[in-house]
Amino acid sequence: MLDHRNIAFLSATEVLSKLSSAELTSADVRAAIQQQIQSENPGVNAFDSLANDFEPLHDGPLNSLPISVKDQIHVAGMSCNFGLKKADHRLCEKTASVIGNLQKAGASVIGKTNLPPFAMDFQTFNARAGRTNNPWNHAFTAGGSSGGGAAAVAAGMSYIDIGADLAGSLRIPAAYCGVFSFVPSEGEIANDGMLQGDSVLAHFARMGPIARSVDDLMAVWGCLSQKQAPDETGLTPNIAVWNPGEKLPVDDSTADAFRETTKRFQNSDFALRSTDCDGILNDRAYRCFGEIMGYETGGLMPPPARWLGRMFGRSAAKRSPKFLKHVHSGQARNKARYESALNERTGLQNLFDNEYADCDALLLPVSQVSAFEHRLPSSDRNGVRDYREAFRFGDSEVCYLDALTSFTTPVSLLGNPVVTIPLGLDSRGLPVGGQLVGKRGKDWELLMTAKQLASRLNPVSLAPRNVV
């Protein structure tokens, strides 16, 4: 007989199999998750709120599977607080299409997971709900902005979390917490219901799942895409792997993880080639991303607020030449520059497609730094935070925002699908992840490649030993 921790740490697909065979009931699964939340959430603090009505849904392929949702995504009948200090007691009237499709497939939303204010930080804490801790070591960040969801899945409190990613908000928490995430190709699924009101962003912002296995990502993607997986061909994956270099330094944990991963893949039947990724990790890509993101997010802000943010953020922008400098430029809302950046984006996409035409996927770091101890901002103006303390790489320093986005924003710019894969544990016992980038529109193919790669790596899990 499985106890509650054993059930809570089963993969989503294992739970669905046991529900189908009647080895478990929906009540068993619900009780296990409730007990795990009661046990682990006081220390991890992954949830903003829990659903009052935890009644399972029985119909559909997800067969009452408990899932959680980032608290910036609308679910009818639940509040949506966006990490703000003052709780919004109004209940959402509409459900985001992504969540609605999962509910139609039988998923049961058990709660909303924590995030920083307006999802605008790569650590997860706010004045009302508090700080989310990394389940592997509570002194370390779970990442952000989908940190609550990644922590919940890693700690066995949810089988799937649906988060959102603009500049790394799914990928960074998944990498720091040792779980998988999937960012679909831009435009593959609807992106309504993740901003206040009926607003949407035309580019980059995408919802996607966090899970404990690639099979779980596949189960969710089948429901979201409404497309069947192609037959597994058994062909040997052709993978380009980022090679640590001096142009974009990374910490020792990340460099060691990529060296070890490369060795493992070299000893497999994979076709490998090394790359420095100079074609996308460059100033042109950073500028292009920032101009587009700044223009589109700036359009959601009142002009006075946009101007004040740029004025008060001048010092921070000077310290962030790869990220904030270009976002502030975009927030000036110069339409000619915006349209030029969109055209330049197409050129960069074409360059990437040509450079990696013979590859099934590209594996590169998620950020320059692996999970770090919690940091407090040097200033916090209603959730707009500045971190003056930089990360050190030998004799050089890289500011907080640039160190966390230098690998994510060029990938966001491309609009390609991305799977975050746990590569292993570092010398501190903390997870290190990588992002696997596929071809636009080839989401199923990327997931199948990710499954093959993950099978060659040691499992990274907090599950009891007899579950792994």
C-alpha positions as CSV (number, residue, x, y, z in Angstrom):
1,M,0.0,0.0,0.0
2,L,1.4,3.4,-1.0
3,D,1.5,6.1,1.7
4,H,0.6,9.7,0.8
5,R,4.2,10.7,-0.1
6,N,4.6,7.8,-2.5
7,I,1.4,8.7,-4.2
8,A,2.2,12.4,-4.2
9,F,5.6,11.8,-5.9
10,L,4.3,9.5,-8.6
11,S,4.5,11.1,-12.0
12,A,1.3,12.5,-13.5
13,T,1.3,9.7,-16.1
14,E,1.8,7.0,-13.4
15,V,-1.1,8.4,-11.5
16,L,-3.3,8.4,-14.6
17,S,-2.3,4.8,-15.3
18,K,-3.1,3.7,-11.7
19,L,-6.5,5.6,-11.8
20,S,-7.3,3.8,-15.1
21,S,-6.4,0.4,-13.6
22,A,-8.3,1.1,-10.4
23,E,-5.1,0.7,-8.3
24,L,-5.9,4.2,-7.0
25,T,-9.1,6.2,-6.7
26,S,-9.5,9.9,-7.2
27,A,-10.1,10.1,-3.4
28,D,-6.7,8.5,-2.8
29,V,-4.9,10.9,-5.0
30,R,-6.7,13.9,-3.6
31,A,-6.0,12.9,0.0
32,A,-2.3,12.3,-0.8
33,I,-1.9,15.8,-2.3
34,Q,-3.8,17.4,0.5
35,Q,-1.5,15.7,3.1
36,Q,1.6,16.6,1.1
37,I,0.5,20.3,1.0
38,Q,-0.2,20.3,4.8
39,S,3.2,18.7,5.4
40,E,5.4,20.7,2.9
41,N,3.8,24.0,2.2
42,P,4.5,25.7,5.5
43,G,8.2,25.4,4.8
44,V,8.2,25.9,1.0
45,N,5.3,28.4,0.7
46,A,4.5,27.5,-2.9
47,F,0.8,28.5,-2.9
48,D,-0.9,31.8,-2.9
49,S,-4.3,30.2,-2.3
50,L,-6.0,26.8,-2.3
51,A,-9.3,25.9,-3.9
52,N,-12.2,25.8,-1.4
53,D,-13.9,23.1,-3.5
54,F,-11.5,20.2,-4.1
55,E,-14.0,18.1,-5.9
56,P,-12.4,16.0,-8.7
57,L,-13.5,16.0,-12.3
58,H,-13.8,12.5,-13.6
59,D,-14.2,12.8,-17.4
60,G,-11.4,13.0,-19.9
61,P,-7.9,11.8,-20.4
62,L,-6.6,13.7,-17.3
63,N,-9.1,11.8,-15.2
64,S,-9.4,14.2,-12.2
65,L,-5.6,14.8,-12.0
66,P,-4.8,17.6,-9.5
67,I,-3.0,20.5,-11.0
68,S,-2.0,24.0,-9.9
69,V,-2.0,27.3,-11.7
70,K,0.2,30.4,-11.4
71,D,-1.6,33.2,-9.8
72,Q,-1.5,35.5,-12.8
73,I,-3.6,33.1,-14.9
74,H,-7.4,33.4,-14.8
75,V,-9.5,30.6,-13.4
76,A,-13.3,31.3,-13.2
77,G,-14.4,31.3,-9.6
78,M,-10.9,31.9,-8.2
79,S,-9.1,35.1,-7.3
80,C,-6.1,36.3,-9.2
81,N,-3.7,38.4,-7.1
82,F,-0.7,38.8,-9.4
83,G,1.6,38.8,-6.4
84,L,0.3,42.1,-5.2
85,K,0.3,43.4,-1.7
86,K,-3.4,43.9,-1.5
87,A,-5.5,40.8,-2.2
88,D,-8.1,41.1,-4.9
89,H,-11.1,39.4,-3.5
90,R,-13.0,39.6,-6.7
91,L,-13.4,36.2,-8.4
92,C,-12.4,35.8,-12.1
93,E,-15.4,35.5,-14.4
94,K,-13.5,33.9,-17.2
95,T,-11.0,31.0,-17.4
96,A,-7.9,31.2,-19.6
97,S,-8.3,29.0,-22.7
98,V,-5.3,26.9,-21.7
99,I,-6.8,26.1,-18.3
100,G,-10.2,25.6,-19.7
101,N,-8.9,23.0,-22.2
102,L,-7.2,21.1,-19.3
103,Q,-10.4,21.2,-17.2
104,K,-12.3,19.8,-20.2
105,A,-9.8,17.1,-20.3
106,G,-10.5,16.2,-16.7
107,A,-7.9,18.2,-14.7
108,S,-8.9,19.5,-11.2
109,V,-7.4,22.9,-10.2
110,I,-6.3,22.6,-6.6
111,G,-4.9,26.1,-6.1
112,K,-3.0,29.1,-7.3
113,T,0.8,29.2,-6.9
114,N,2.9,32.1,-5.7
115,L,4.8,34.7,-7.9
116,P,6.5,38.1,-7.5
117,P,4.5,41.3,-8.1
118,F,3.2,41.4,-11.7
119,A,5.6,38.4,-12.4
120,M,8.4,40.9,-12.6
121,D,11.3,39.2,-10.8
122,F,13.3,36.0,-11.1
123,Q,12.9,35.3,-7.4
124,T,9.4,34.6,-5.9
125,F,8.3,36.6,-3.0
126,N,5.8,39.4,-2.3
127,A,4.6,41.4,0.7
128,R,1.3,39.5,1.1
129,A,2.0,35.8,0.4
130,G,5.6,35.8,1.5
131,R,8.6,34.1,0.1
132,T,8.7,30.8,-1.8
133,N,11.7,28.6,-0.8
134,N,13.5,26.1,-2.9
135,P,12.4,22.6,-1.8
136,W,15.9,21.3,-2.0
137,N,17.3,23.9,0.4
138,H,15.0,26.6,1.9
139,A,17.9,29.1,2.1
140,F,17.9,29.2,-1.7
141,T,15.5,30.8,-4.2
142,A,13.1,28.7,-6.2
143,G,13.6,31.2,-9.1
144,G,10.8,33.2,-10.7
145,S,8.5,34.3,-11.7
146,S,6.8,30.8,-11.8
147,G,8.7,29.9,-8.6
148,G,5.6,28.8,-6.7
149,G,4.6,26.3,-9.4
150,A,8.1,24.8,-9.8
151,A,8.4,24.4,-6.0
152,A,5.0,22.9,-5.7
153,V,5.8,20.3,-8.4
154,A,9.3,19.5,-7.0
155,A,7.9,19.1,-3.5
156,G,5.1,16.7,-4.5
157,M,2.3,19.2,-3.8
158,S,1.1,19.3,-7.4
159,Y,1.5,16.9,-10.4
160,I,1.4,19.7,-13.0
161,D,1.6,23.5,-12.7
162,I,0.6,25.8,-15.5
163,G,2.9,28.9,-15.5
164,A,3.9,31.5,-18.0
165,D,7.2,32.6,-19.6
166,L,8.2,35.9,-21.2
167,A,12.0,36.1,-20.4
168,G,12.6,32.9,-18.5
169,S,9.8,32.7,-16.0
170,L,9.2,29.0,-16.6
171,R,12.7,27.9,-17.4
172,I,14.6,29.5,-14.5
173,P,12.4,28.1,-11.7
174,A,12.2,24.6,-13.4
175,A,16.1,24.6,-13.6
176,Y,16.5,25.7,-10.0
177,C,14.0,23.2,-8.6
178,G,15.0,20.2,-10.6
179,V,11.8,19.7,-12.7
180,F,10.9,19.9,-16.3
181,S,9.0,22.7,-18.1
182,F,7.7,23.2,-21.6
183,V,7.4,26.6,-23.5
184,P,5.4,25.9,-26.7
185,S,6.2,27.5,-30.0
186,E,4.9,31.0,-30.2
187,G,1.3,31.0,-31.5
188,E,0.7,27.3,-31.0
189,I,-1.9,27.8,-28.2
190,A,-4.0,30.7,-27.0
191,N,-2.3,33.2,-24.6
192,D,-5.4,34.9,-23.2
193,G,-6.1,35.1,-19.5
194,M,-2.6,35.8,-18.1
195,L,-2.7,39.6,-17.8
196,Q,-5.1,41.8,-16.0
197,G,-8.4,42.4,-17.8
198,D,-8.5,41.2,-21.4
199,S,-5.0,42.3,-22.4
200,V,-2.6,40.1,-24.3
201,L,0.9,40.4,-25.6
202,A,1.6,39.8,-29.3
203,H,5.0,38.2,-28.8
204,F,7.1,36.1,-26.4
205,A,4.6,35.5,-23.5
206,R,3.5,31.9,-23.5
207,M,1.8,29.6,-21.0
208,G,3.2,26.1,-20.4
209,P,3.4,23.2,-18.0
210,I,5.9,22.4,-15.2
211,A,6.1,18.6,-14.5
212,R,8.4,15.9,-13.1
213,S,8.9,14.0,-16.4
214,V,8.8,14.6,-20.1
215,D,6.0,12.0,-20.3
216,D,3.9,14.3,-18.1
217,L,4.7,17.3,-20.4
218,M,3.5,15.1,-23.3
219,A,0.3,14.2,-21.6
220,V,-0.5,17.9,-21.0
221,W,0.6,18.9,-24.5
222,G,-1.7,16.4,-26.1
223,C,-4.6,18.0,-24.3
224,L,-3.5,21.6,-25.1
225,S,-2.5,21.1,-28.7
226,Q,-5.3,18.8,-29.7
227,K,-2.7,17.1,-31.9
228,Q,-1.6,13.5,-31.8
229,A,2.0,12.7,-31.2
230,P,3.8,11.5,-34.4
231,D,5.1,8.0,-34.4
232,E,8.4,7.7,-32.6
233,T,10.9,7.0,-35.3
234,G,13.8,5.7,-33.2
235,L,16.2,7.9,-35.1
236,T,19.4,9.0,-33.3
237,P,19.0,12.6,-32.1
238,N,21.3,15.2,-33.6
239,I,22.1,17.6,-30.8
240,A,24.1,20.9,-30.7
241,V,25.5,21.5,-27.2
242,W,26.7,24.8,-25.9
243,N,30.4,24.8,-25.0
244,P,31.5,26.9,-22.0
245,G,33.5,29.9,-23.1
246,E,34.8,33.3,-22.0
247,K,32.3,35.5,-23.9
248,L,29.4,34.6,-21.6
249,P,30.7,33.2,-18.3
250,V,28.7,30.8,-16.1
251,D,29.2,29.7,-12.6
252,D,31.1,26.5,-11.7
253,S,27.9,24.5,-11.1
254,T,26.6,25.3,-14.6
255,A,30.0,24.7,-16.3
256,D,30.4,21.4,-14.5
257,A,26.9,20.2,-15.4
258,F,27.4,20.9,-19.1
259,R,30.8,19.2,-19.1
260,E,29.3,16.1,-17.4
261,T,26.2,16.1,-19.7
262,T,28.4,16.3,-22.8
263,K,30.4,13.3,-21.6
264,R,27.3,11.3,-21.0
265,F,25.9,12.1,-24.5
266,Q,29.3,11.4,-26.1
267,N,29.0,7.9,-24.6
268,S,25.6,7.4,-26.0
269,D,24.5,7.0,-29.6
270,F,23.6,10.7,-30.0
271,A,25.1,12.7,-32.8
272,L,26.7,15.7,-31.1
273,R,28.3,18.9,-32.1
274,S,29.7,21.8,-30.0
275,T,28.6,25.4,-30.4
276,D,29.2,28.7,-28.8
277,C,25.8,30.0,-29.8
278,D,27.3,33.3,-31.0
279,G,24.5,33.5,-33.6
280,I,21.9,34.2,-31.0
281,L,23.8,35.2,-27.8
282,N,24.8,38.6,-29.0
283,D,24.0,42.3,-28.6
284,R,21.8,42.3,-31.7
285,A,19.4,39.7,-30.2
286,Y,19.4,41.4,-26.8
287,R,18.5,44.8,-28.4
288,C,15.8,43.3,-30.6
289,F,14.1,41.4,-27.7
290,G,14.2,44.4,-25.4
291,E,12.8,46.8,-28.0
292,I,9.9,44.5,-28.8
293,M,9.2,43.5,-25.2
294,G,9.4,47.1,-24.0
295,Y,7.1,48.4,-26.7
296,E,4.4,45.8,-26.0
297,T,4.6,45.8,-22.2
298,G,4.8,49.6,-22.2
299,G,1.5,49.7,-24.1
300,L,-0.2,48.1,-21.1
301,M,1.1,50.9,-18.8
302,P,-0.3,54.5,-18.4
303,P,2.2,56.9,-20.0
304,P,3.0,58.7,-16.7
305,A,3.8,55.4,-15.0
306,R,5.9,54.3,-18.0
307,W,7.8,57.6,-17.9
308,L,8.4,57.4,-14.1
309,G,9.6,53.9,-14.4
310,R,12.2,54.8,-16.9
311,M,13.3,57.9,-14.9
312,F,13.7,56.1,-11.6
313,G,15.3,53.1,-13.4
314,R,18.1,55.0,-15.2
315,S,20.7,53.7,-12.8
316,A,19.5,50.1,-13.0
317,A,19.4,50.3,-16.8
318,K,23.0,51.4,-16.9
319,R,24.0,48.3,-14.9
320,S,21.9,46.1,-17.3
321,P,23.2,46.6,-20.8
322,K,21.8,43.3,-22.1
323,F,18.3,43.5,-20.7
324,L,16.8,46.6,-18.9
325,K,18.6,49.1,-21.1
326,H,16.8,47.8,-24.2
327,V,13.5,47.3,-22.4
328,H,13.5,50.9,-21.4
329,S,14.3,51.9,-24.9
330,G,11.3,49.9,-26.1
331,Q,9.0,51.5,-23.5
332,A,9.6,54.9,-25.2
333,R,7.1,53.4,-27.7
334,N,8.8,54.5,-30.9
335,K,6.8,52.6,-33.5
336,A,9.5,52.9,-36.2
337,R,12.1,51.2,-33.9
338,Y,9.5,48.6,-32.9
339,E,8.7,47.7,-36.5
340,S,12.4,47.6,-37.4
341,A,13.0,45.2,-34.5
342,L,10.2,42.9,-35.7
343,N,11.9,42.8,-39.1
344,E,15.3,42.2,-37.5
345,R,13.7,39.4,-35.5
346,T,12.7,37.6,-38.7
347,G,16.3,37.8,-39.9
348,L,17.6,36.4,-36.6
349,Q,15.1,33.5,-36.8
350,N,16.3,32.7,-40.3
351,L,20.0,32.8,-39.2
352,F,19.2,30.4,-36.4
353,D,17.2,28.1,-38.6
354,N,20.1,27.9,-41.1
355,E,22.8,27.4,-38.5
356,Y,21.0,24.6,-36.8
357,A,19.2,23.1,-39.8
358,D,20.9,19.7,-39.3
359,C,20.1,19.6,-35.6
360,D,17.0,18.3,-33.8
361,A,17.7,20.5,-30.8
362,L,20.1,22.9,-29.2
363,L,21.1,22.5,-25.5
364,L,22.3,25.5,-23.6
365,P,22.2,26.9,-20.1
366,V,19.1,28.6,-18.6
367,S,21.1,31.3,-16.9
368,Q,24.6,32.3,-16.1
369,V,24.0,31.3,-12.4
370,S,22.5,28.2,-10.8
371,A,20.2,28.5,-7.8
372,F,21.5,31.1,-5.4
373,E,20.6,32.1,-1.8
374,H,17.7,34.5,-1.4
375,R,18.5,38.1,-2.1
376,L,16.7,41.2,-1.1
377,P,16.4,44.1,-3.6
378,S,18.2,47.3,-2.9
379,S,14.9,49.1,-3.8
380,D,11.3,48.1,-4.3
381,R,8.8,50.5,-5.8
382,N,5.5,48.7,-5.7
383,G,7.1,45.6,-7.1
384,V,9.5,47.3,-9.5
385,R,12.8,46.0,-8.0
386,D,16.4,46.9,-8.4
387,Y,19.3,44.6,-7.3
388,R,22.6,46.4,-7.0
389,E,24.5,43.3,-5.8
390,A,26.1,41.7,-8.9
391,F,27.1,38.1,-9.5
392,R,30.9,37.6,-9.7
393,F,32.6,35.4,-12.3
394,G,36.3,35.5,-11.5
395,D,37.5,39.0,-11.8
396,S,34.3,40.2,-13.6
397,E,30.8,41.1,-12.4
398,V,27.5,40.8,-14.1
399,C,24.4,42.5,-12.9
400,Y,21.4,40.5,-11.5
401,L,19.1,41.0,-14.5
402,D,21.7,40.3,-17.2
403,A,23.0,37.2,-15.4
404,L,19.5,35.7,-15.2
405,T,18.3,36.6,-18.8
406,S,21.4,36.4,-21.0
407,F,20.5,32.9,-22.1
408,T,16.7,33.1,-22.0
409,T,15.8,36.3,-23.9
410,P,17.5,35.4,-27.2
411,V,15.6,32.0,-27.1
412,S,12.3,33.9,-26.3
413,L,13.0,36.1,-29.3
414,L,13.1,33.1,-31.6
415,G,9.7,31.9,-30.6
416,N,10.9,28.3,-30.7
417,P,9.6,25.6,-28.3
418,V,11.8,24.9,-25.3
419,V,12.0,22.1,-22.7
420,T,13.9,22.6,-19.5
421,I,15.7,19.5,-18.5
422,P,17.3,18.7,-15.1
423,L,21.0,17.9,-15.8
424,G,21.9,16.7,-12.3
425,L,22.9,18.0,-8.8
426,D,25.8,20.2,-8.1
427,S,28.3,20.0,-5.2
428,R,25.8,21.8,-3.0
429,G,23.1,19.2,-3.7
430,L,21.1,21.6,-5.7
431,P,19.7,21.0,-9.2
432,V,21.2,22.4,-12.4
433,G,19.1,22.6,-15.5
434,G,19.5,23.3,-19.2
435,Q,17.1,24.5,-21.9
436,L,16.6,22.4,-25.0
437,V,15.5,24.4,-28.0
438,G,13.6,22.8,-30.9
439,K,12.3,24.0,-34.2
440,R,9.3,26.3,-34.4
441,G,6.1,24.3,-34.9
442,K,7.9,21.0,-34.1
443,D,6.8,20.9,-30.5
444,W,6.0,17.1,-30.4
445,E,9.3,16.4,-32.1
446,L,11.1,18.4,-29.4
447,L,9.3,16.6,-26.6
448,M,10.3,13.2,-28.0
449,T,13.9,14.3,-28.3
450,A,13.8,15.6,-24.8
451,K,12.6,12.2,-23.6
452,Q,15.5,10.5,-25.2
453,L,18.0,12.9,-23.7
454,A,16.5,12.7,-20.2
455,S,16.7,8.9,-20.3
456,R,20.5,9.3,-20.4
457,L,20.7,11.5,-17.3
458,N,20.5,10.6,-13.6
459,P,17.0,11.3,-12.2
460,V,16.7,14.5,-10.1
461,S,14.0,14.1,-7.6
462,L,13.0,14.7,-4.0
463,A,10.8,11.6,-4.1
464,P,11.2,8.8,-1.6
465,R,13.8,6.3,-2.9
466,N,11.2,3.6,-3.6
467,V,9.3,5.9,-5.9
468,V,12.1,7.0,-8.2
